């Protein structure tokens, strides 16, 4: 089956931030997905650069992709630009956590 950005994103919905209980996708932590033949590269961020879950979350993203796409090389890059903001969260979770747009 062909690897697509949608399939990768769907797979990453199963990776839950253990401190917040929300998927890395719904939190808006996944910035970019690139697929090149037999390689998946993911750029992701964290809610803060001092997040104690950095290694766990990046490792969980890598593990989920390796399990879902057997035999494919996986690269997970932590990036900090642009910085994460609550606007990156899915609308449902922005509302759940009390973040609303003004105006």
C-alpha contacts under 8 A as a table, 3 or more apart, distances in Angstrom:
res1	aa1	res2	aa2	distance
3	X	7	X	6.48
3	X	8	X	7.25
3	X	35	X	7.41
3	X	69	X	7.89
4	X	7	X	5.19
4	X	8	X	6.31
4	X	35	X	7.34
5	X	8	X	5.08
5	X	9	X	6.04
5	X	33	X	6.36
5	X	34	X	7.50
5	X	35	X	7.46
6	X	9	X	5.10
6	X	10	X	6.00
7	X	10	X	5.04
7	X	11	X	6.14
8	X	11	X	5.10
8	X	12	X	6.31
8	X	33	X	7.74
8	X	65	X	7.19
9	X	12	X	5.07
9	X	13	X	6.46
9	X	25	X	7.09
10	X	13	X	5.30
10	X	14	X	7.65
11	X	14	X	6.00
11	X	15	X	7.90
11	X	64	X	6.86
11	X	65	X	6.89
11	X	68	X	7.07
12	X	15	X	5.31
12	X	23	X	7.46
12	X	24	X	6.89
12	X	25	X	6.46
12	X	61	X	6.51
12	X	64	X	6.85
12	X	65	X	7.46
13	X	16	X	7.39
13	X	23	X	5.33
13	X	24	X	6.58
13	X	25	X	5.57
13	X	26	X	7.42
14	X	23	X	6.37
14	X	64	X	7.82
15	X	23	X	5.35
15	X	24	X	6.02
15	X	57	X	7.74
15	X	60	X	6.45
15	X	61	X	6.38
15	X	64	X	7.26
16	X	21	X	5.81
16	X	22	X	5.24
16	X	23	X	4.10
16	X	24	X	6.00
17	X	20	X	5.58
17	X	21	X	5.36
17	X	22	X	5.57
17	X	23	X	5.90
17	X	24	X	6.31
17	X	57	X	6.85
18	X	21	X	5.29
18	X	22	X	7.70
22	X	26	X	6.52
22	X	27	X	6.57
23	X	26	X	5.26
23	X	27	X	6.20
24	X	27	X	5.09
24	X	28	X	6.29
24	X	29	X	5.29
24	X	30	X	6.61
25	X	28	X	5.18
25	X	29	X	6.05
25	X	30	X	5.91
25	X	89	X	7.95
26	X	29	X	7.73
26	X	89	X	5.47
26	X	90	X	5.03
26	X	93	X	6.98
27	X	86	X	7.86
27	X	88	X	6.71
27	X	89	X	4.42
27	X	90	X	6.55
27	X	93	X	7.52
28	X	31	X	7.28
28	X	84	X	7.79
28	X	88	X	4.61
28	X	89	X	4.64
28	X	90	X	6.85
29	X	44	X	5.34
29	X	45	X	5.05
29	X	46	X	5.93
29	X	47	X	7.51
29	X	84	X	7.29
29	X	88	X	7.59
30	X	33	X	7.76
30	X	42	X	7.26
30	X	43	X	6.24
30	X	44	X	4.41
30	X	45	X	6.59
31	X	42	X	7.55
31	X	43	X	5.40
31	X	44	X	5.19
31	X	45	X	7.10
32	X	42	X	5.68
32	X	43	X	5.00
32	X	44	X	6.98
33	X	40	X	7.11
33	X	41	X	5.80
33	X	42	X	4.65
33	X	43	X	6.54
34	X	40	X	5.82
34	X	41	X	5.09
34	X	42	X	6.45
35	X	38	X	7.53
35	X	39	X	5.82
35	X	40	X	4.73
35	X	41	X	6.44
36	X	39	X	5.19
36	X	40	X	6.56
38	X	71	X	7.81
38	X	72	X	5.03
38	X	73	X	6.22
39	X	72	X	5.52
39	X	73	X	4.61
39	X	74	X	5.79
39	X	75	X	7.66
40	X	72	X	7.13
40	X	73	X	6.28
40	X	74	X	4.90
40	X	75	X	6.24
41	X	74	X	5.93
41	X	75	X	4.65
41	X	76	X	5.90
41	X	77	X	7.57
42	X	74	X	7.96
42	X	75	X	6.23
42	X	76	X	4.87
42	X	77	X	6.11
43	X	76	X	6.04
43	X	77	X	4.80
43	X	78	X	5.97
43	X	79	X	6.33
44	X	58	X	7.96
44	X	76	X	7.22
44	X	77	X	6.16
44	X	78	X	5.14
44	X	79	X	5.92
45	X	78	X	5.32
45	X	79	X	5.21
45	X	80	X	5.96
45	X	83	X	7.78
45	X	84	X	6.86
46	X	49	X	6.55
46	X	51	X	6.82
46	X	54	X	7.05
46	X	78	X	7.79
46	X	80	X	7.82
46	X	84	X	6.77
47	X	51	X	7.05
47	X	84	X	5.61
47	X	85	X	7.31
48	X	51	X	5.39
48	X	84	X	7.39
49	X	80	X	7.39
51	X	54	X	5.69
52	X	55	X	7.75
53	X	56	X	5.18
53	X	57	X	5.90
54	X	57	X	5.42
54	X	58	X	6.15
55	X	58	X	5.35
55	X	59	X	5.86
56	X	59	X	5.11
56	X	60	X	5.97
57	X	60	X	4.99
57	X	61	X	6.20
58	X	61	X	5.17
58	X	62	X	6.29
58	X	76	X	6.50
58	X	77	X	7.92
58	X	78	X	7.51
59	X	62	X	5.08
59	X	63	X	6.03
60	X	63	X	5.02
60	X	64	X	6.01
61	X	64	X	5.27
61	X	65	X	6.31
61	X	76	X	7.43
62	X	65	X	5.30
62	X	66	X	6.12
62	X	74	X	6.34
62	X	75	X	7.06
62	X	76	X	6.33
63	X	66	X	5.08
63	X	67	X	6.11
64	X	67	X	5.27
64	X	68	X	6.13
65	X	68	X	5.07
65	X	69	X	5.80
65	X	74	X	6.97
66	X	69	X	5.31
66	X	70	X	5.59
66	X	71	X	7.34
66	X	72	X	6.77
66	X	73	X	7.51
66	X	74	X	6.63
67	X	70	X	5.68
69	X	72	X	5.81
79	X	82	X	7.98
80	X	83	X	5.25
80	X	84	X	7.53
81	X	84	X	8.00
84	X	88	X	6.91
85	X	88	X	5.87
85	X	89	X	7.94
86	X	89	X	5.53
86	X	94	X	6.75
86	X	99	X	6.97
87	X	90	X	7.86
87	X	94	X	7.27
87	X	99	X	7.97
89	X	93	X	6.27
89	X	94	X	5.77
90	X	93	X	5.48
90	X	94	X	6.18
91	X	94	X	5.07
91	X	95	X	6.22
92	X	95	X	5.40
92	X	96	X	6.21
93	X	96	X	4.71
93	X	97	X	6.02
94	X	97	X	5.36
94	X	98	X	6.13
94	X	99	X	4.82
94	X	100	X	6.63
95	X	98	X	4.94
95	X	99	X	5.48
95	X	100	X	6.18
96	X	99	X	7.63
